[in-house]
Amino acid sequence: MHHGGWMRLLSLRMPGSLLLQLLLLLFSCEIHATLERGTFVSREEYYRRINADNTNEERLYLENCAQSSDTGHCSLAIDNQIIQEWTQCSSTASETQPWWNAFLETPAYVSKVVIHTAPLPDAAMQSALNQFIIYAGGTACYRHNAAASFSSRSFPCDVFTDFIELSSDRKDAVMSLCEVEVYGKALAFQELENGAASLTARGSANHVQVVSVPGAGLHLCQLQVFGYSTLLRPKELQRCYKDNPKQPDLEQLVSLTFMSISKCHRMCKRLNKLYFGLQNGRLCYCGNKFGRYGEAKEPKACDKRCIYSKSKRCGGHYQNSVYEIIL
């Protein structure tokens, strides 16, 4: 069984003939140092360190789920509908060590996981949720073992991660999940003008590797590789516009993780923004105005393939494919 987590070695393969600009973004080295020293820090203090302007706990959203078997699709546990009826819930077959997992939209400090479930249709069935572990990345953040079942319950976690997994050691058990809610604080990404670490390598390559110093861990939030590149033209597309990394055209960077048009649209719509822009295949920006640097002149300036959908295009090198959010 695979448990996602922060890796000590990260290796990416890319199309050949890329002009590389390698950007390393380390999230809160101070926070990691605190964790490694074992010093207790309250949730509120972590929230403050992540974003001093907003220390409120937030709902974190999951995507790209999977489960050990598919009798009720895994996405029913992350569809934002709490319908506690067996047919409306994700469920595995009756099996040994059933599991369910999903990725967060962006790396985050996870404070708690709320699980909603429903009674199994057959009294003879055993529920995997009487004995299971919540994994956040590679860390077991909560172990639950109880004879009594529950319909809705909150479990503490307090871990930095981008991956949640529920795993049971029971035999002949069914894991049924009506909704999995995750709460905490999404990590705030640094912009280049605010001192984010960057390295530049000019040349052609198809492989990037980041390795930690022997005996040391690698605390890596995001690795971005910028190069050149490719066409979805829905009605809401506003064409391709130039950008400036020091003063982005669309003011709010919301994600640096693997991106798609629908994912960026969803995140910016939740922020009540009018427009969203995709850049370099993976960045997502939100804002209420755009175009201060003018329209891109090159015919294929925004033809970088989307990471999650190779048939779609998600901007280019400091070029935004700008879309209007149709409400």
C-alpha positions as CSV (number, residue, x, y, z in Angstrom):
1,M,0.0,0.0,0.0
2,H,1.3,3.4,-0.9
3,H,1.5,6.2,1.6
4,G,2.2,9.6,0.0
5,G,4.5,12.1,1.8
6,W,7.5,14.5,1.6
7,M,10.3,12.8,-0.2
8,R,14.0,12.8,0.5
9,L,14.7,12.5,-3.2
10,L,12.6,14.1,-5.8
11,S,13.0,13.3,-9.5
12,L,11.1,14.8,-12.4
13,R,11.2,13.9,-16.1
14,M,10.3,16.6,-18.7
15,P,10.1,16.9,-22.4
16,G,13.5,17.5,-24.0
17,S,15.0,20.8,-25.0
18,L,13.7,22.9,-22.1
19,L,15.3,26.1,-21.0
20,L,15.3,25.6,-17.2
21,Q,14.7,28.1,-14.4
22,L,14.5,26.0,-11.3
23,L,12.6,27.5,-8.4
24,L,12.7,26.0,-5.0
25,L,10.1,27.2,-2.5
26,L,10.7,26.0,1.1
27,F,7.7,26.4,3.3
28,S,8.5,27.8,6.7
29,C,11.8,26.4,7.7
30,E,11.2,27.9,11.1
31,I,8.1,25.7,11.5
32,H,10.0,22.5,10.5
33,A,12.7,23.3,12.9
34,T,10.2,23.7,15.7
35,L,8.7,20.3,14.8
36,E,12.1,18.6,14.8
37,R,13.0,20.0,18.2
38,G,9.8,18.7,19.6
39,T,8.7,22.1,20.9
40,F,5.0,22.4,21.4
41,V,3.4,25.1,19.4
42,S,-0.4,25.8,19.4
43,R,-2.5,25.5,16.2
44,E,-3.1,29.2,16.4
45,E,0.7,29.8,16.3
46,Y,1.1,27.6,13.3
47,Y,-1.7,29.5,11.5
48,R,-0.1,32.8,12.4
49,R,3.3,31.6,11.0
50,I,1.7,30.4,7.8
51,N,-0.4,33.6,7.2
52,A,-0.1,36.4,9.8
53,D,-3.0,38.2,8.1
54,N,-5.5,35.4,8.4
55,T,-5.2,32.9,11.3
56,N,-8.6,31.3,10.9
57,E,-9.0,27.6,10.4
58,E,-10.1,26.8,6.9
59,R,-11.8,23.9,5.0
60,L,-9.2,22.2,2.8
61,Y,-10.3,20.4,-0.3
62,L,-9.4,17.0,-1.6
63,E,-9.1,15.6,-5.1
64,N,-7.7,12.6,-7.1
65,C,-9.0,10.0,-4.7
66,A,-8.4,6.2,-4.8
67,Q,-9.5,3.2,-2.8
68,S,-8.7,-0.5,-2.4
69,S,-11.8,-1.6,-4.4
70,D,-14.7,0.1,-6.0
71,T,-18.2,-0.8,-5.1
72,G,-19.1,2.8,-4.5
73,H,-16.8,5.3,-6.2
74,C,-14.2,7.0,-4.0
75,S,-15.3,10.5,-5.2
76,L,-18.6,10.2,-3.3
77,A,-16.5,10.9,-0.2
78,I,-15.3,14.3,-1.5
79,D,-18.4,15.6,-3.4
80,N,-19.3,18.2,-0.7
81,Q,-22.6,16.4,0.0
82,I,-23.2,14.8,3.4
83,I,-25.9,12.2,2.5
84,Q,-25.6,9.4,5.1
85,E,-27.2,6.7,3.1
86,W,-25.3,3.7,1.9
87,T,-26.0,4.1,-1.8
88,Q,-24.7,7.7,-1.7
89,C,-21.4,6.9,-0.1
90,S,-18.0,5.7,-1.2
91,S,-17.5,2.0,-0.2
92,T,-15.0,-0.8,-0.7
93,A,-15.8,-4.5,-1.0
94,S,-15.6,-6.6,2.1
95,E,-11.9,-7.3,2.1
96,T,-8.7,-7.5,4.2
97,Q,-7.1,-4.1,5.0
98,P,-9.4,-1.8,3.0
99,W,-8.2,1.8,2.4
100,W,-9.2,5.1,0.8
101,N,-7.0,8.1,0.0
102,A,-6.9,11.5,-1.7
103,F,-4.6,14.5,-2.3
104,L,-5.2,18.0,-1.0
105,E,-5.4,20.7,-3.6
106,T,-2.3,22.3,-2.1
107,P,0.1,21.4,0.7
108,A,-1.3,22.4,4.1
109,Y,-1.1,22.2,7.9
110,V,-3.9,19.7,8.7
111,S,-5.5,20.2,12.1
112,K,-8.3,17.7,11.9
113,V,-10.2,15.2,9.7
114,V,-14.0,14.9,10.0
115,I,-15.5,11.6,8.8
116,H,-19.2,11.0,8.0
117,T,-20.4,7.5,7.4
118,A,-23.6,5.5,7.1
119,P,-24.9,2.2,8.5
120,L,-23.9,-0.8,6.4
121,P,-26.9,-2.4,4.6
122,D,-26.3,-5.9,6.0
123,A,-25.9,-6.4,9.8
124,A,-23.4,-9.2,9.1
125,M,-21.0,-6.8,7.4
126,Q,-18.0,-5.6,9.5
127,S,-17.1,-1.9,9.4
128,A,-13.5,-1.0,8.7
129,L,-14.1,2.3,10.6
130,N,-14.1,0.5,14.0
131,Q,-10.4,0.0,13.6
132,F,-8.4,2.3,11.3
133,I,-5.5,4.7,11.0
134,I,-5.5,8.2,9.5
135,Y,-2.3,8.8,7.6
136,A,-1.2,12.3,6.7
137,G,1.6,11.8,4.2
138,G,3.7,9.1,5.7
139,T,2.7,10.0,9.3
140,A,0.0,8.1,11.3
141,C,-1.7,11.1,12.9
142,Y,-4.6,9.2,14.5
143,R,-5.3,5.5,15.4
144,H,-8.9,4.7,16.1
145,N,-10.0,1.4,17.7
146,A,-13.5,1.1,19.2
147,A,-16.3,-1.4,19.3
148,A,-19.0,1.2,18.8
149,S,-19.6,2.7,15.4
150,F,-20.1,6.4,14.7
151,S,-22.0,8.4,12.1
152,S,-19.9,11.6,12.2
153,R,-16.7,12.2,14.2
154,S,-13.8,14.6,14.2
155,F,-10.2,13.3,14.6
156,P,-7.2,15.5,15.4
157,C,-4.2,15.4,13.1
158,D,-1.7,18.3,13.3
159,V,0.6,17.4,10.5
160,F,2.0,19.1,7.4
161,T,1.0,17.2,4.3
162,D,-0.7,17.1,0.9
163,F,-2.1,13.6,1.2
164,I,-4.7,11.9,3.4
165,E,-5.3,8.1,3.7
166,L,-7.6,6.1,5.8
167,S,-6.4,2.5,6.3
168,S,-7.8,-0.4,8.3
169,D,-6.1,-3.6,9.5
170,R,-9.4,-5.5,9.8
171,K,-10.2,-8.6,7.8
172,D,-13.4,-9.0,5.8
173,A,-14.4,-5.4,6.5
174,V,-16.1,-2.7,4.4
175,M,-14.9,0.9,4.4
176,S,-17.8,3.2,3.7
177,L,-17.3,7.0,3.6
178,C,-20.1,9.5,3.0
179,E,-17.9,12.6,3.3
180,V,-14.3,13.2,4.4
181,E,-13.7,16.8,5.5
182,V,-10.2,18.2,6.2
183,Y,-9.5,21.4,8.1
184,G,-6.4,23.4,8.8
185,K,-4.4,26.0,6.9
186,A,-3.1,25.9,3.3
187,L,0.5,26.9,3.0
188,A,1.1,30.5,1.7
189,F,3.4,30.4,-1.2
190,Q,6.2,33.0,-1.4
191,E,6.6,35.2,-4.4
192,L,9.9,35.8,-6.0
193,E,10.0,39.5,-4.9
194,N,9.6,38.3,-1.3
195,G,12.8,36.4,-1.3
196,A,11.9,32.9,-2.4
197,A,14.9,30.8,-3.2
198,S,15.7,30.4,-6.9
199,L,18.3,28.7,-9.0
200,T,18.8,29.2,-12.7
201,A,20.2,26.7,-15.1
202,R,20.3,27.7,-18.8
203,G,20.6,24.8,-21.2
204,S,18.8,21.7,-22.5
205,A,17.8,18.7,-20.3
206,N,15.1,16.2,-19.7
207,H,15.8,15.4,-16.0
208,V,15.9,17.3,-12.8
209,Q,17.0,15.7,-9.5
210,V,17.1,17.2,-6.0
211,V,19.0,15.2,-3.4
212,S,19.5,16.2,0.3
213,V,22.9,16.3,1.9
214,P,23.9,12.9,3.3
215,G,22.2,12.4,6.7
216,A,19.9,15.4,6.3
217,G,16.2,15.6,5.4
218,L,14.9,17.4,2.5
219,H,12.1,19.9,3.4
220,L,10.7,20.8,0.0
221,C,7.4,22.5,-0.5
222,Q,7.4,23.0,-4.3
223,L,9.8,22.5,-7.1
224,Q,8.9,24.5,-10.2
225,V,10.7,24.1,-13.5
226,F,10.0,26.8,-16.1
227,G,10.7,26.4,-19.7
228,Y,9.2,26.8,-23.1
229,S,6.6,25.1,-24.9
230,T,1.2,24.3,-26.5
231,L,-5.7,24.2,-27.3
232,L,-8.8,24.5,-25.5
233,R,-10.7,27.6,-26.5
234,P,-13.9,27.7,-24.5
235,K,-16.1,30.7,-24.7
236,E,-14.8,32.1,-21.4
237,L,-11.1,32.2,-22.6
238,Q,-9.9,35.8,-22.7
239,R,-6.8,35.0,-24.7
240,C,-3.1,35.0,-23.7
241,Y,-1.6,37.8,-21.6
242,K,1.9,38.7,-20.5
243,D,2.9,38.5,-16.9
244,N,5.6,39.9,-14.6
245,P,6.8,37.6,-11.7
246,K,7.6,40.6,-9.5
247,Q,4.1,42.1,-9.9
248,P,1.7,39.4,-11.1
249,D,-1.0,40.5,-13.5
250,L,-3.6,38.5,-11.6
251,E,-2.9,39.3,-8.0
252,Q,-3.4,36.1,-6.1
253,L,-1.3,32.9,-6.6
254,V,-3.4,30.1,-5.2
255,S,-1.6,26.9,-6.2
256,L,1.7,25.7,-7.5
257,T,0.7,22.0,-7.6
258,F,-0.2,20.0,-10.7
259,M,-2.9,22.0,-12.4
260,S,-5.9,21.7,-14.7
261,I,-8.3,24.3,-16.1
262,S,-11.2,22.9,-14.0
263,K,-9.1,22.8,-10.8
264,C,-8.0,26.5,-11.1
265,H,-11.6,27.6,-12.0
266,R,-12.9,25.8,-8.9
267,M,-10.3,27.3,-6.5
268,C,-10.7,30.9,-7.9
269,K,-14.5,30.7,-7.9
270,R,-14.4,29.8,-4.2
271,L,-12.5,33.0,-3.6
272,N,-15.2,35.0,-5.5
273,K,-12.8,36.2,-8.1
274,L,-13.8,37.3,-11.6
275,Y,-10.9,35.8,-13.6
276,F,-8.4,33.0,-13.3
277,G,-5.2,32.4,-15.2
278,L,-3.0,29.4,-15.8
279,Q,0.7,29.8,-16.3
280,N,3.5,27.5,-17.5
281,G,1.3,24.4,-17.3
282,R,0.9,24.4,-13.5
283,L,0.5,27.7,-11.8
284,C,-3.0,29.1,-10.9
285,Y,-3.7,32.8,-10.4
286,C,-6.9,34.5,-9.4
287,G,-7.9,38.1,-9.7
288,N,-10.6,40.7,-10.6
289,K,-8.7,42.5,-13.4
290,F,-6.0,41.6,-15.9
291,G,-4.1,42.9,-18.9
292,R,-1.7,45.5,-17.4
293,Y,1.2,44.1,-19.4
294,G,-0.7,43.6,-22.6
295,E,-1.6,40.7,-24.8
296,A,1.1,38.2,-25.8
297,K,2.2,38.6,-29.4
298,E,3.8,35.2,-30.0
299,P,1.2,32.8,-31.6
300,K,2.0,30.0,-29.2
301,A,2.9,31.9,-26.1
302,C,0.2,30.1,-24.0
303,D,0.6,26.6,-25.5
304,K,2.2,24.9,-22.5
305,R,0.4,21.6,-21.9
306,C,-1.6,21.3,-18.6
307,I,0.0,18.9,-16.2
308,Y,-3.2,17.0,-15.4
309,S,-4.7,17.1,-18.9
310,K,-2.1,16.9,-21.7
311,S,-4.7,17.7,-24.4
312,K,-5.4,21.1,-22.8
313,R,-3.2,24.2,-22.7
314,C,-2.4,26.1,-19.5
315,G,-0.5,29.3,-20.3
316,G,3.3,29.6,-21.0
317,H,6.5,31.0,-19.6
318,Y,5.3,34.2,-17.7
319,Q,2.2,34.1,-19.9
320,N,-1.3,33.6,-18.6
321,S,-4.2,31.9,-20.3
322,V,-6.9,34.1,-18.7
323,Y,-10.4,32.9,-18.3
324,E,-13.6,34.6,-17.0
325,I,-15.4,32.8,-14.3
326,I,-18.9,32.2,-15.5
327,L,-21.2,32.1,-12.5
